[in-house]
């Protein structure tokens, strides 16, 4: 960010410091600058002005240690459940067990059993790390997916650009109490965000739907 640039208080995009209107979301910055600091109006309408004034602003976990954003509410932060790897873990266990059984039966030597354990362990380890290193961050201002084991890739979409949201449950998801949420956006770099293996996904889906609708109404955005 350059010296003459700042972030829009509504959509967090980089704009000129002297701008009076955000070129990204169209918000009137002169109104934001003149408004006194206080509780979120949406929160005040729901719980009352007095309670909202005493309500602390939660810190949003950031990808950079020690950095937080107190202006946004956190809906979800963390990876999906490892229960989605049940099939991969079972397959890895079968390979390891098969090698061990053949070794005990004398069909192959001891190295065959060791190889089975190594192959099964690698399959289980890779499956585990793929889920553990895919971190979701959903706040009232943006949605983010950071993934990768050796290299890292981050997909980031502002809440104001979210167009549609979909909720899915496969047979395996229903068995383990998991779900998937897909967010369709107008962002060309991340037109589709997939949140897999979420526990309590129905609650997250409903809350995220409300956030998207409230953001669109507040900024007068209409998606087609």
N, C-alpha and C positions, 0 to 999 in steps of 0.2 A: 504494500500500500504506500502510495506517495504522500508527501507532506501536505499536499493540498486536497487529499482525499479522506473520506470517512465512511462509516457504515450507516446505511439507512436504518433508523430505529424500528421500522415496521417489517422489512424483509431481509435485513442484514446484508444486502448487496452493497458493493463498493460504489460510491458516488462522489461527486465533487463536494468539498466542504461548504461552498457557498451556494449550493443548489437549494431551491425552495420547493422543488417537487421531484420526487424519485422517478427516474426514467424507467425503472424496472417494474415497480408496483403501482406507480401513479399517486402515491400518498402525498398529502400536503405537509411538507416538513416545517413550515412556519407555524402550523398549529401545534406540532409536536414540541417545537422549541419553546413556545409560549406557555404550554401546559405545565402546571406545577407537578412535581413528583408526587405520586400517590399510588394507591392500590389499583390493580387492573379493574377497569369498569365492568368487564364480564363477570369477574369474581364477586365484585361488590353487588351486582344485581342478584346473584344467587344466594349469598350468605349475609348480605347486609353491609353497609358502609363501615359500621363500627368494627365488626368482626374482620372485615377485609383489611382494615388499617392495622390490625394487630397480627395479621397473618404473615409469617416470615416467607420470604421468597426462596424457594428451594434452589440449590445449586445444581447445574446440569453437568454431569460428568463429561469430560472432554478427552479427545484423543491425545492431548498434550498433558502430561502430569502437572498437577498444581493449578490448572486453568479451569475456570468454571464460568457459567453464564447465569447469574441470578435472575435475569429478566424472563427466563423461559421455564415452563413447568415440564417436568420429565414424565412421560407416559411409560416408556420402557427403555432399559439400558442393560445390555448383556447379550451373550450368545443364546442360541436356541437350546432345547433340551437334547441331551445325549440319547434319549429314548428313541429318537429317529434313526439311530444307528443300530437298532436291535437286529435287523437282518444282516448287516455287515459283521457285527460281533458274533452272531450265531454261525455264519459261514466260516469266519476265522477259527472259531472253536472246533468246527467239524474237521477242518484241514489239520489242525494240530492233533486232534484225537485220532484221526485216520492214520497219520504218520506214526503215532505212538502205538496203536494197535498192531500195525504191520510189523513194527520193530519187535514188539513182544512176541508176536507169532513166528518170528524168525524169517519172515519173507524179505525183510531188508535189514541192514545193519543199524547200529545205534545212530549213525549219522543221518539216516533217513528220518528218524524221529526228531533229531535236532533240526533238520531242514524243515520238517512240518511245523515245528514250534516257531521257527523264525519266520516262515511265510505267513502263518496265521497271525503272529504278533505284528508283523508289518501291515497286514491288511487292517487289523483292528486299530493300530496306532494311527495310520493315515486317516481312517474314518473319524477317529476321535478328534484329531487335530483340525480337520476340515470344519467341524462344527465349532470347536473351541475357539478357532481363530476367525470365525465369522461373527463379528460383533454388531448388534443392532442398537441404534440410538434414535429414539423418537421423542421429540419435544414439541411444544406448542408452536415452534417456529420452523422446524425442519425435520427431515427424516434422513438417516445416514446408515449405510452399510459398509463396514470396513472388513475386508476379507484378505486372506493370503497367509501362507506359512513362511515361505522364504522371502517373497516380495509382497507388498501390501497394495491393495487397490481399494479406493474409497468412492462410493456412489453417494451423491448428496443432492437432495431435492428440497427446495423451500416449500413449506406448507401451502403457500399461496399459489403454487404451480400444480398442486395435486388436483387431478380431474375426476378420478373415480377410484373406488376401493372395492375389492372382492374378497370373499371369505371362503376357504375350502377346507374340507376334511376328507382324507382318503380312509379306506377301511383300517389301515394300519394306524393312522392318526387317531381314529375313534377308539381303537383298542388301548392306546397309550395316553389318551386324553390330550392330544396335540392338535394343532391346526396350522394352516398357512394363510397369510394375508398378502394380497397383491395390490399394489398402489400404482395406478396409471397416472402419469404426469405429462405436462406440456414441455418438460425439459428435454431437449434433443439429446443431451449426453446421457440421460438416465430416464428413458420413457417408461420403464417398468421396474419397480422395486419388489423383490420377493422376500418375505420374512417367513422362514421355515421353522418348524418345530417349536412353536410357541405354546407354552402352557397358559391357561386362562385366556386363550386367544379370542374368545367371544367378547370378553370385557374390553380387551385392547381394540378389537374391531369397532365396537360401538363408540368407545371414547375417541378413537381416531376419526371416525366418521363425523362426530360432533365437532371436533377441532377443525376439520376441513371445511365443514359448512359454516362455522362461526368465522373462520378466516376469510372465506369468500364473501360472506355478507358484509363483514367489516370493511373490506376494501372495494366492494362493489365489483368483484370479478365474476364473469360469466364464462364458463368453459363450454366449448362445443365439441 
